[in-house]
Amino acid sequence: MHKVVIVGAGLAGHRAACELRKQGYDDEITMVGDEPHPPYDRPPLSKQVLEGTMEHRDLFFPSEDLHVTWKLGEPATGLDPLRKMVRVGAGAELPYDGLIIATGRGAREWPGDLGGLDGFYTLRSFDHCRRLKDNLLDQPRVAIVGAGFIGCEVAATLRGRGVEQVTVIDVAGYPMAGLGPEVGRHAAGIHTEEGVRFRLGTTVTGFEGNGRVERVLLCEGPPVDTDLVLFALGSAPSSDWLADSGLRLQDGNVVCDENLFAIGYENITVAGDIASFPHPHIDGLTRVEHWSAAREMGTLAAANLIGEPGQRTPFRAVPTFWSNQYNLKIKSAGFINQADSFTVIEEDSARRSLVVEARRGGRLVGAVTVNKNKKIIEYTRELAAAG
Ligand SMILES: Cc1cc2nc3c(=O)[nH]c(=O)nc-3n(C[C@H](O)[C@H](O)[C@H](O)COP(=O)(O)OP(=O)(O)OC[C@H]3O[C@@H](n4cnc5c(N)ncnc54)[C@H](O)[C@@H]3O)c2cc1C
């Protein structure tokens, strides 16, 4: 293999390039990224960078020693796996012997009409963060549509920055619904103590304002007055460029085998948030949007791509996730979305700590802890041993 192309200059793509070099691959690596920046870390965008305690320049992963040919600022727009060509931008073609797909996910956009108004933001990238941060100055009221991780992290960060009125709106009855009702209620209580206002169990019906958004209209209750709106509506897979490639996609995610090879292709591997893969703890396919999984998959996708077929390592790691909000260290392990029941094992309101087990048919499938870091390590080990 003499030409490896990595599409997606994010966490998984960067780890893949590091691993290729670590394994002694010294031929050409070309990394294609639609953002104008070299690979950087996303978790601090909703935390330290927005807070002002970390500079944008400190986000970048060290890339100088990778000797990569960069194609930044232009997206991959197509793939022909039979001719082994990636199309970039308006039509330039990039040949490869081996391809690593790591294009991740983009912010889900508001699906409705914005009434021609300004003042709407999303947060997925460095440029989104800079735009949001610049426009937060002198804005005392912020409405966040979506009470998932990013919505909650931003709410916490903004309250920490002294933003006067932060309102989080969601159709779900509690925040971070993906972690189950117990964690959601615990988090809602703490956010409320910290001054966040919630409008839960309701939907946004529209926006009003004069040039800029001034009010968010809800299907129940009075509108939310605001100076800006952040949409934190989750993510959508960045796979439009693969639509005509013949690669197998499931809900827009690229389907791969346990060794992360795109189904039917021995020279294409897939890593990170875009991958849909089998896992020993799951029936069928799964996907995760966690930093640690993207990092590990990037490493494996590279090692397996250039390794001998008999020496491939399957991706079997127990997924783990963390989120920092105020003084809360929220951590999860396993596949919480598989659970049919949640049990609170420990709760201490003074320490704001919580331990919740997630089970399916009585079997442990995951756990969530708040301010109980050692406990999550134990659960991760238990889940790994069970698998
Ligand atoms: C604000 C924020 C906070 C987060 N906080 C946490 C956290 O606290 N804990 C945690 O576990 N996880 C967190 N995550 C999730 C974590 O950052 C992701 O799981 C991880 O970045 C996924 O890595 P990836 O390489 O798959 O995708 P990404 O890091 O998203 O990289 C994909 C890259 O591919 C680019 N791309 C897309 N389409 C194309 C194309 N057609 N051509 C070329 N390039 C393309 C994208 O622009 C992007 O640069 C957070 C994510 C965000 C956005």
PDBQT file of the ligand as one rigid body, heavy atoms in Angstrom, charges set to zero:
ROOT
HETATM    1  C1  LIG A 401     -19.018  20.592  21.198  1.00  0.00    +0.000 C 
HETATM    2  C2  LIG A 401     -18.722  19.121  21.390  1.00  0.00    +0.000 A 
HETATM    3  C3  LIG A 401     -18.425  18.637  22.661  1.00  0.00    +0.000 A 
HETATM    4  C4  LIG A 401     -18.164  17.288  22.850  1.00  0.00    +0.000 A 
HETATM    5  N1  LIG A 401     -17.879  16.841  24.103  1.00  0.00    +0.000 NA
HETATM    6  C5  LIG A 401     -17.632  15.531  24.299  1.00  0.00    +0.000 A 
HETATM    7  C6  LIG A 401     -17.341  15.034  25.595  1.00  0.00    +0.000 A 
HETATM    8  O1  LIG A 401     -17.317  15.793  26.578  1.00  0.00    +0.000 OA
HETATM    9  N2  LIG A 401     -17.098  13.707  25.743  1.00  0.00    +0.000 N 
HETATM   10  C7  LIG A 401     -17.115  12.827  24.692  1.00  0.00    +0.000 A 
HETATM   11  O2  LIG A 401     -16.896  11.610  24.869  1.00  0.00    +0.000 OA
HETATM   12  N3  LIG A 401     -17.387  13.270  23.429  1.00  0.00    +0.000 NA
HETATM   13  C8  LIG A 401     -17.637  14.588  23.218  1.00  0.00    +0.000 A 
HETATM   14  N4  LIG A 401     -17.908  15.048  21.973  1.00  0.00    +0.000 N 
HETATM   15  C9  LIG A 401     -17.937  14.073  20.858  1.00  0.00    +0.000 C 
HETATM   16  C10 LIG A 401     -16.546  13.849  20.241  1.00  0.00    +0.000 C 
HETATM   17  O3  LIG A 401     -15.891  15.068  20.043  1.00  0.00    +0.000 OA
HETATM   18  C11 LIG A 401     -16.744  13.115  18.932  1.00  0.00    +0.000 C 
HETATM   19  O4  LIG A 401     -17.258  11.828  19.250  1.00  0.00    +0.000 OA
HETATM   20  C12 LIG A 401     -15.462  12.975  18.130  1.00  0.00    +0.000 C 
HETATM   21  O5  LIG A 401     -14.963  14.235  17.755  1.00  0.00    +0.000 OA
HETATM   22  C13 LIG A 401     -15.723  12.142  16.883  1.00  0.00    +0.000 C 
HETATM   23  O6  LIG A 401     -14.555  12.081  16.126  1.00  0.00    +0.000 OA
HETATM   24  P1  LIG A 401     -14.632  11.863  14.542  1.00  0.00    +0.000 P 
HETATM   25  O7  LIG A 401     -13.230  11.909  14.082  1.00  0.00    +0.000 OA
HETATM   26  O8  LIG A 401     -15.476  10.694  14.242  1.00  0.00    +0.000 OA
HETATM   27  O9  LIG A 401     -15.432  13.122  13.994  1.00  0.00    +0.000 OA
HETATM   28  P2  LIG A 401     -15.025  14.640  14.038  1.00  0.00    +0.000 P 
HETATM   29  O10 LIG A 401     -14.110  14.936  15.176  1.00  0.00    +0.000 OA
HETATM   30  O11 LIG A 401     -16.326  15.375  13.984  1.00  0.00    +0.000 OA
HETATM   31  O12 LIG A 401     -14.213  14.856  12.689  1.00  0.00    +0.000 OA
HETATM   32  C14 LIG A 401     -14.781  14.663  11.405  1.00  0.00    +0.000 C 
HETATM   33  C15 LIG A 401     -14.187  15.679  10.462  1.00  0.00    +0.000 C 
HETATM   34  O13 LIG A 401     -14.570  15.351   9.130  1.00  0.00    +0.000 OA
HETATM   35  C16 LIG A 401     -14.966  16.545   8.477  1.00  0.00    +0.000 C 
HETATM   36  N5  LIG A 401     -15.807  16.237   7.301  1.00  0.00    +0.000 N 
HETATM   37  C17 LIG A 401     -17.140  16.015   7.279  1.00  0.00    +0.000 A 
HETATM   38  N6  LIG A 401     -17.551  15.782   6.009  1.00  0.00    +0.000 NA
HETATM   39  C18 LIG A 401     -16.454  15.874   5.223  1.00  0.00    +0.000 A 
HETATM   40  C19 LIG A 401     -16.220  15.718   3.825  1.00  0.00    +0.000 A 
HETATM   41  N7  LIG A 401     -17.213  15.422   2.975  1.00  0.00    +0.000 N 
HETATM   42  N8  LIG A 401     -14.963  15.889   3.381  1.00  0.00    +0.000 NA
HETATM   43  C20 LIG A 401     -13.938  16.165   4.235  1.00  0.00    +0.000 A 
HETATM   44  N9  LIG A 401     -14.104  16.324   5.544  1.00  0.00    +0.000 NA
HETATM   45  C21 LIG A 401     -15.340  16.162   6.052  1.00  0.00    +0.000 A 
HETATM   46  C22 LIG A 401     -15.673  17.303   9.569  1.00  0.00    +0.000 C 
HETATM   47  O14 LIG A 401     -15.850  18.674   9.257  1.00  0.00    +0.000 OA
HETATM   48  C23 LIG A 401     -14.695  17.093  10.727  1.00  0.00    +0.000 C 
HETATM   49  O15 LIG A 401     -13.653  18.024  10.669  1.00  0.00    +0.000 OA
HETATM   50  C24 LIG A 401     -18.180  16.395  21.742  1.00  0.00    +0.000 A 
HETATM   51  C25 LIG A 401     -18.486  16.885  20.461  1.00  0.00    +0.000 A 
HETATM   52  C26 LIG A 401     -18.747  18.226  20.286  1.00  0.00    +0.000 A 
HETATM   53  C27 LIG A 401     -19.087  18.745  18.900  1.00  0.00    +0.000 C 
ENDROOT
TORSDOF 0
